[in-house]
């Protein structure tokens, strides 16, 4: 196992964390609750205490934070705000509840389509971490990020960084709420 020590080492290049990631990408360190061959740091997103204040340049998380309840989510984004440097970038993707609700209500959907959508609402439930406990739209997410200390939030269609759930489409409609927030 190639895990970093409990305290963050001094880095010559800006630290970029891919929270919940599994596949390596040059310039990014992976932080995941589950150990794996490319995971650099194992831990819960609510506890980033191994990273000092204002020590991380960027954090990317695709379809991770909806697995938290409301209070842990608030704690987790406060931790992100704490560890990001001033001007740091938080790229966050979660299921877009408004789009999912609109899709679910389309009368022409098959039963299989509706079942698939329920997995997007509630998680695949294939392991203890794969349950969704939080639903967000842009207005709610932007408000909570602002309260946590982020100064600018904008929605984007794609981050263009990783091939993951942030790019997922159902019937050619993107289901992800992709937001860039600046510290």
C-alpha positions as CSV (number, residue, x, y, z in Angstrom):
1,X,0.0,0.0,0.0
2,X,1.3,3.4,-1.0
3,X,-0.5,5.7,1.4
4,X,0.9,9.0,2.6
5,X,1.6,9.6,6.3
6,X,-1.1,11.1,8.5
7,X,0.3,14.6,8.0
8,X,0.7,16.1,4.6
9,X,4.2,16.3,3.3
10,X,5.6,19.6,1.8
11,X,4.8,19.5,-1.9
12,X,6.8,21.2,-4.6
13,X,3.8,21.2,-6.9
14,X,0.3,22.3,-5.9
15,X,-1.7,19.5,-4.3
16,X,-4.8,18.4,-6.4
17,X,-7.1,15.9,-4.7
18,X,-9.5,13.6,-6.6
19,X,-11.9,12.7,-3.9
20,X,-13.6,9.3,-4.5
21,X,-11.4,8.6,-7.5
22,X,-10.0,5.2,-8.5
23,X,-8.1,5.8,-11.7
24,X,-4.8,7.7,-11.6
25,X,-4.3,10.9,-13.6
26,X,-1.0,12.8,-13.8
27,X,-0.9,15.6,-11.3
28,X,-3.7,14.3,-9.1
29,X,-3.7,12.4,-5.8
30,X,-6.6,10.1,-5.0
31,X,-8.5,10.4,-1.7
32,X,-11.0,7.6,-1.2
33,X,-12.9,6.0,1.7
34,X,-12.0,2.6,0.2
35,X,-8.4,1.4,-0.3
36,X,-7.3,0.5,-3.8
37,X,-4.2,0.1,-5.9
38,X,-4.1,3.8,-6.9
39,X,-5.5,5.4,-3.7
40,X,-3.0,7.8,-2.2
41,X,-5.0,8.7,0.9
42,X,-7.7,6.6,2.6
43,X,-10.3,8.5,4.6
44,X,-13.7,9.9,4.9
45,X,-14.6,13.2,3.0
46,X,-15.9,14.7,6.3
47,X,-12.4,14.5,7.8
48,X,-9.6,16.1,5.9
49,X,-7.6,16.7,9.0
50,X,-4.5,15.2,7.5
51,X,-4.3,18.3,5.3
52,X,-3.3,21.6,6.8
53,X,-5.3,24.8,6.3
54,X,-5.0,26.4,2.8
55,X,-2.7,23.6,1.6
56,X,-4.7,22.2,-1.4
57,X,-4.9,23.9,-4.8
58,X,-7.8,21.9,-6.3
59,X,-10.4,19.3,-5.2
60,X,-12.4,17.3,-7.6
61,X,-15.3,15.1,-6.5
62,X,-17.8,13.4,-8.9
63,X,-20.9,11.8,-7.3
64,X,-19.4,11.5,-3.8
65,X,-21.1,14.1,-1.6
66,X,-24.7,12.9,-2.2
67,X,-23.8,9.8,-0.2
68,X,-23.6,12.0,3.0
69,X,-26.6,13.2,5.0
70,X,-27.3,16.9,5.3
71,X,-25.2,17.6,8.5
72,X,-22.2,15.5,7.3
73,X,-22.4,17.3,3.9
74,X,-22.1,20.7,5.6
75,X,-19.1,19.4,7.6
76,X,-17.5,18.0,4.5
77,X,-17.8,21.2,2.4
78,X,-16.5,23.2,5.4
79,X,-13.5,20.9,5.4
80,X,-13.0,21.5,1.7
81,X,-13.1,25.3,2.2
82,X,-10.6,25.0,5.1
83,X,-8.0,23.0,3.2
84,X,-8.3,24.9,-0.1
85,X,-5.9,27.8,-0.7
86,X,-7.4,31.2,-1.3
87,X,-8.5,31.1,-5.0
88,X,-8.5,27.3,-4.8
89,X,-10.9,25.4,-7.0
90,X,-13.6,22.9,-5.9
91,X,-15.1,20.9,-8.7
92,X,-18.2,19.1,-7.4
93,X,-20.6,16.9,-9.3
94,X,-23.8,15.4,-7.7
95,X,-27.0,14.1,-9.2
96,X,-29.2,17.0,-10.4
97,X,-32.5,16.4,-8.5
98,X,-34.4,18.8,-10.8
99,X,-33.4,17.0,-13.9
100,X,-34.0,13.6,-12.4
101,X,-37.5,14.5,-11.2
102,X,-38.4,15.9,-14.6
103,X,-37.1,12.7,-16.3
104,X,-38.9,10.4,-13.9
105,X,-42.2,12.2,-14.6
106,X,-42.0,11.6,-18.4
107,X,-45.0,9.4,-19.2
108,X,-43.3,7.6,-22.0
109,X,-40.7,6.0,-19.8
110,X,-40.6,2.2,-19.5
111,X,-40.6,0.4,-16.2
112,X,-36.9,-0.4,-16.7
113,X,-36.2,3.3,-17.3
114,X,-37.9,4.2,-14.0
115,X,-36.0,1.6,-12.1
116,X,-32.8,2.9,-13.6
117,X,-33.7,6.4,-12.5
118,X,-34.5,5.3,-9.0
119,X,-30.9,4.1,-8.8
120,X,-29.8,7.6,-9.8
121,X,-32.0,9.0,-7.1
122,X,-31.1,6.6,-4.3
123,X,-27.7,5.0,-5.3
124,X,-27.0,1.6,-6.7
125,X,-26.9,0.2,-3.1
126,X,-24.3,-2.3,-4.0
127,X,-22.2,-1.7,-0.9
128,X,-22.5,0.3,2.4
129,X,-21.2,3.4,0.7
130,X,-23.5,3.3,-2.4
131,X,-26.6,4.9,-0.9
132,X,-27.7,8.5,-1.7
133,X,-28.8,10.5,1.4
134,X,-28.9,14.0,-0.1
135,X,-30.6,15.6,-3.0
136,X,-29.5,19.0,-4.4
137,X,-30.2,21.5,-7.1
138,X,-28.1,24.4,-8.1
139,X,-29.8,27.0,-5.9
140,X,-29.5,24.9,-2.8
141,X,-25.9,23.8,-3.5
142,X,-24.7,27.3,-4.3
143,X,-26.3,28.6,-1.1
144,X,-24.6,26.0,1.0
145,X,-21.3,26.5,-0.7
146,X,-21.5,30.2,-0.1
147,X,-22.3,29.6,3.6
148,X,-19.2,27.4,3.8
149,X,-17.0,30.2,2.5
150,X,-16.9,29.9,-1.3
151,X,-17.1,33.2,-3.1
152,X,-18.2,32.2,-6.6
153,X,-20.1,29.2,-7.9
154,X,-21.0,28.4,-11.5
155,X,-22.7,25.5,-13.2
156,X,-20.9,23.9,-16.1
157,X,-22.0,21.2,-18.6
158,X,-18.7,19.3,-18.3
159,X,-15.4,19.6,-16.4
160,X,-13.4,17.8,-19.1
161,X,-11.1,16.2,-16.5
162,X,-12.2,12.7,-15.9
163,X,-14.5,10.2,-17.7
164,X,-16.9,9.5,-14.8
165,X,-20.4,10.1,-13.6
166,X,-20.2,13.8,-14.1
167,X,-20.5,13.0,-17.8
168,X,-23.4,10.5,-17.5
169,X,-26.4,11.0,-19.6
170,X,-29.9,9.3,-19.4
171,X,-31.7,9.3,-22.8
172,X,-29.1,11.8,-23.9
173,X,-29.9,14.2,-21.0
174,X,-27.1,15.0,-18.6
175,X,-28.1,14.1,-15.0
176,X,-25.2,15.6,-13.2
177,X,-25.1,19.0,-11.5
178,X,-21.5,20.0,-12.2
179,X,-20.4,23.1,-10.2
180,X,-17.1,24.9,-10.0
181,X,-16.7,26.8,-6.7
182,X,-13.9,29.2,-5.9
183,X,-12.5,29.7,-2.4
